[in-house]
Structures are given as C-alpha cells and as structure tokens.
Amino acid sequence: LARTREVRSPRIRGAMRRVAARDEDERRRSARAEERRIEEETALVAAIDARAVSGSNLAEAPPEYRKCLSMLREIAREGRWPPTAGARLRYLRSPRGGGREGLTSPAAPSLKMDAGAGIVSSSFSGDAVQAGSFAVANEDAHDGGRGALPAGNRLFPELASVVFELERDLLGYILPGFRRPSTHCAIDRNVEYVPRVDGRGGGGSSATTLVVGMGDYAGGELVVEGNDGDAPRVLDVRYHPVLGTPLWTNAFGGERYSLTWFTPVGAEAGGEDERAEALAKQHDSFHLPSFPPLAFRRNSTDALVVSEILDPGRCAYELPLPPPASSAASCNDDDDPLWEDGFSLDGHDAVLDVGAHIGVFARYALGRGARRVVAYEPEPGNLDLLRRNISPRGKGRDREDGGGGGNGGEDGGALRPPPEVEIHAAAVSQGAEAEGDDGHGYADLVLARNRNDGTLNTWRHSLERHCSYVDREEDALPSSSQEGRLTRKRVRVMPLL
C-alpha cells in the first residue's frame, strides 16, 4: 500500500492528467467538426424539406400500414408521445443537429384527416415537432416471468397489438417461416440514430432486426451493417422493411416514424440465465473444483456479470496486447507506460476487488492462480452471495476490522494450500463520511432501478455523494415495474488508504 501511495498513484495521476489534456484537445476538435457538420446538414435538410413539402417522391401509405400510422399520428397530434428513456438517449438525436433537447417537445403538429375513414392522409403540412422513442412488447411472445411489460403497453395497449400484427403481415411476405415473431418493438418519431457500432440491432437485440419507416418524409435512409464484413449498406426503408443491424440514420425532412422489431439477446437460445449457468459450470469444473458452484440470482443482472467475465477469451477486465504499431511512447509520455504489455490476471498473487458484487471476478482471479483475495462489498444481498462464492466449500470468514484474513476449508486434494479470502462488508470511499457509534463511517448506498423488462438490478449502485441516479415521478418511468423513489441502504464506508 505504501508503494501504491508513493509511487504508483502519482504515476497514475500523471498519466490521467495527460489523458485529460489530450481529451480536451479532442473535445475542441470535435466541437469544431460538429459545427461544420451542423452547417452542412442544415443545408442538406433545407433541400430535403423542399422535396417533402412539394410532395416529390411521396406516396400514399400502403394499406397494411395505414392503421398503425393513423394511431401513431393521433398520439402525436394529442401531445401524448411519451418521454424517451435515458438509455435510448445515448444513441438518438432530434433532426437538424438539435441534440437530445427536442426529444420530448410538447407541441403538436398539424395533420389532415380523411373524412369518414379516420385515416390520416399522406399530405405533409409542416414539420412534426414531437420527437422521441419508446418500446412495446409482444404479449404473445413476452416472457411473463421476466417482469412487467414496458410502459408503452400500459399507455397504448391497442397500438402494441397493431404493431405486432403489422410485423406478422410483413414477415408473411418477406420471410415466410424464416423468423419467429419479435418480443419487442422500438417506436421512433422524428429522431435520428447517431453513428454507432454496438454489434446488435436495436441496442442489444438479435441479428435479425426488422426495420421499416412510415410517414411523409424525404431522406432518412437507414445505414445498416454489411454482410460478412462488407461495407455498410444505405437503404430506403420507407414502406420497405429490411432485416439488418441499424448503424445510423441519414438526415431527413418531414414527418418520419420508424418501427424496429427485435428480440433481446437474453430471450434467445435459452436466455441470459441459462447462458450464465453454462459458463459458470464450465469455469468451475476446470478452474475451481474445490469451490461450491457459483450461486447467482435468476432474472437479475447477475447473469450479465457472469457473461462479461467468464466468457472464454473475452474477460471484460483484461486488456489484450497492443498492436505492433503501438509504441510505448503512444501509451504514455514517459519511459514507464502503464499497460505496454496489456493486462492479464496471470502471475498475480493477490487481488483487491472493490465492489466485489457476488464474487465472479474474484473467482475468475482465483482460477487464474491468485492466492489471496481482498474483497469489499456493501450491498447486503450481494454480500451474502459473495461470502458463499469466494471461499472454498463456502466456509470463508469475514474481516470487519480491516485486518487479517481467513481461509476456508480443505483444498479438495490439491497440492497447493487453499487461497486466503478476506471479505469486508463495506464500501470504499476517500473523504469524510458520517460517523457511527462504532467509530466507522456510514453513508447511504443508492440502488438504481430495475431494468425496464423487470429484470432485478444487482450491480448499478452508488454512494449518495457520488450518485447520478435520481428519484422520478412514477408516470415518467419507462416501465410499470419500476418505482419513482430509489431504494437507499445505510452501509459502512472505509477508505482504501
């Protein structure tokens, strides 16, 4: 610890200052590039708007789309378009380079109705100003055991039914018998997808994402991932459904709706829990035969932790070697780069795990040869599983006073001694905290909300003083399974140094 304080920490702080300086230079360059992009895009959109207003290249909606389009337009006209969930705001923006601020504008557009038929006509009469994105789930395909349906189903139950009826109709003549109905659909209005490569369509969905555009607009082509490493494809999706992984949306003018049907990865091929269980069994049998089986909670984000750490060859917390063209100077400005050889858990005798969750990373480290683990975890539910998971035969002891260590049980016949396991029921934070009667510091731990589909959140927690999670009104949440008031737990806090 003394060497960490006196040598490594100053070196890391120096590297962070250099990184911050480079980031600031990059931010300035990006800001200038964004200004130029907005100027160019504004000119492009003006030209596109002229085409849209004149009716150039606009056609009446085909019959199979009209009911769904009419319902979407009615929601927008009445100012009932719901707010966009924070997670989706990361890769959406309103058109014209306006950023995210316009995604929940309350103003309503002017639209025309056909007399008697109740169907909105295809004539465009001005920019539709409400913009945003929300999701609905297919009640026929949704796994009820995973929690409540998205808020979109509660707000617009008839629309949800119509949306998936439309998907069935489209699949019937595009790919009959090839693809099962989706479990979810993202419904967008007057938004652009910003360039991104997330490896999955719809922000974590299956590779067979189905996308279609509707409404009176010009431009707005969808750029989708190419096949087998080919260059991205630019596709007109206005009443032309396509399969693919969306990457971004080209500029458009007019009134644009899009439907993106998808099935989350966890709902495919047995689900997140089954995949996590298979990974855990494979790792345990080979690396940790003297330990109890990894215990984790079903229908929770525990499975995500297992997958990101135990997926063979892809542990999220190891760094591969840099490419040959990368030099020490490019990693750092001095003669002692931090990660010139990448980072692996091989060859480390001891592991410090701050925020140890249920112990998956610690188990991974033990399986790679670590002989001592020092783990800190404040959340009681996680702590119970941590105690069970990182001690041989589940007999590890806690250290509440910050010293010493415990080790558990026999080693199942192995030649080496059992690892030393030290568990602290505490959060780690520098600085003054409220003092308890026992002389320890205490603070409130804020637990983030469960996932929109009802999956229990077990790892997104933060001390109140560092927290970005906020209380919200119940009607502003994307799912009825979520609560406006966040859960807070009083936990022990201790400094690392």
Stockholm file with secondary structure:
# STOCKHOLM 1.0

chainA/1-497         LARTREVRSPRIRGAMRRVAARDEDERRRSARAEERRIEEETALVAAIDARAVSGSNLAEAPPEYRKCLSMLREIAREGRWPPTAGARLRYLRSPRGGGREGLTSPAAPSLKMDAGAGIVSSSFSGDAVQAGSFAVANEDAHDGGRGALPAGNRLFPELASVVFELERDLLGYILPGFRRPSTHCAIDRNVEYVPRVDGRGGGGSSATTLVVGMGDYAGGELVVEGNDGDAPRVLDVRYHPVLGTPLWTNAFGGERYSLTWFTPVGAEAGGEDERAEALAKQHDSFHLPSFPPLAFRRNSTDALVVSEILDPGRCAYELPLPPPASSAASCNDDDDPLWEDGFSLDGHDAVLDVGAHIGVFARYALGRGARRVVAYEPEPGNLDLLRRNISPRGKGRDREDGGGGGNGGEDGGALRPPPEVEIHAAAVSQGAEAEGDDGHGYADLVLARNRNDGTLNTWRHSLERHCSYVDREEDALPSSSQEGRLTRKRVRVMPLL
#=GR chainA/1-497 SS CHHIIIIIHHHHHHHHHHHHHHHHHHHHHHHHHHHHHHHHHHHHHHHHHHHHHHTTTCCCCCHHHHHHHHHHHHHHHTTCCCCCCHHHHTTEEBTTTTBTGGGGCCCCCCCCBCTTTCCBCSCCCSCCCCCEEEEEECTTTSCGGGCCCBHHHHHCHHHHHHHHHHHHHHHHHHSTTTSCCCSEEEEEESCEECSCCCSSTTTTBCSCCEEEEESSEEECCEEECCGGGCCCEEECCBTCCEESCEEEECCEEECCEEEEEECBGGGSTTHHHHHHHHHHHHHHHHHCTTSCCCCCCTTBTHHHHHHHHHSTTCCTTCBCCCCTTCCHHHHCSSSSCSSTTCBCSTTCSEEEEESCTTSHHHHHHHHTTCSEEEEECCCHHHHHHHHHHSSGGGCCCBCSSSCCCEECSCCTTCSSCCCEEEEECSEECCSCCEECTTSCEEEEEEECCCCTTSCBCCSCEEEGGGCCCCCCCGGGSSBTTSCSSCEEEEEEEECCC
#=GC SS_cons         CHHIIIIIHHHHHHHHHHHHHHHHHHHHHHHHHHHHHHHHHHHHHHHHHHHHHHTTTCCCCCHHHHHHHHHHHHHHHTTCCCCCCHHHHTTEEBTTTTBTGGGGCCCCCCCCBCTTTCCBCSCCCSCCCCCEEEEEECTTTSCGGGCCCBHHHHHCHHHHHHHHHHHHHHHHHHSTTTSCCCSEEEEEESCEECSCCCSSTTTTBCSCCEEEEESSEEECCEEECCGGGCCCEEECCBTCCEESCEEEECCEEECCEEEEEECBGGGSTTHHHHHHHHHHHHHHHHHCTTSCCCCCCTTBTHHHHHHHHHSTTCCTTCBCCCCTTCCHHHHCSSSSCSSTTCBCSTTCSEEEEESCTTSHHHHHHHHTTCSEEEEECCCHHHHHHHHHHSSGGGCCCBCSSSCCCEECSCCTTCSSCCCEEEEECSEECCSCCEECTTSCEEEEEEECCCCTTSCBCCSCEEEGGGCCCCCCCGGGSSBTTSCSSCEEEEEEEECCC
//
